[in-house]
């Protein structure tokens, strides 16, 4: 299964993109605040399941669609007592070993294996160690308890559009996905949402957070990531280049779905119970009158929305 996170492009461009992303991640402090987004996701999931399912997240059966090569969201929930499983195309590198790299190369290609190996040695092992210490300090993990335990058995390496997976998976109280749906071809998004509708318990709830292609960060170029929007430096790509001339495509497959595309598919199979933009307005200072005139076919909502939480419930 080829990784959905990369596309065919010149190797030099790939190396530049990967180096820029790695440099940005290296600047992050790995302390207790580093895991605040994971704790926020847990709190959000718990609030949603209490509201719609009538029970705490820790009492729910949970599925993550697209846990990635670093399943930190799942691992955080797992150590908070949540019965969580996940599905992703990519083989995760939880611990470094030649055998695991070979399996990753066979599953997702040499490029994915090399990128994951470098990232593990430079970033991942330090971040996993920090997560362990944070969980121990917070009383979620005993100092001598196994960090991984049976967690690897919870990771399915499959295509989430495969009906066979859903037929065997059973029902879930809570299904979530973060920054993944934009990397899935639109016909498969349709198939996945249809399968979700059949897999959600009658009072279940889903939270899907796509990174919208039309937002300023939708290009997936590291220089336009939301963490760097406030920095002043010379960028190679102009703002919203991916909607304009697209001279600098990122090393990532993007389905280019717009708000209306997501809402049509979600509404076909499920009810859109809530719709909450995150950090609405990112990039407004770059939306000059000249740029806005060039992007007249896009609404301001599309251009200034980068992430959005869709809360979905079964149709009655």
ABEGO torsion letter per residue (X at the ends): XBBAABBBBBAAAAAAAAAAAAAAAAABBBBAAAAAAAAAAAAAAAAAAAAAAGBBAAABBBBBBGAEABBAAAAAAAAAGBBBBBBBABBBBABBBAAAAAAAAAAAEAAAAAAAAAAAAAAAAAAAAAAAAAAAAAGABBAABBAAEAAAAABBBBBAABAAAAAAAEBBABBBBBGAAAABBAAAAAAAAAAAAAABBAABBBBBBBBBAABAAAAGBAAABAAAAABBBBBABBBGAAABAGABBBBBBBAGBBAAAAAAAAAAABBBABBBBBGBGBGAAABBAAAAAAAAABBAAAAABABBBBBBBBBX
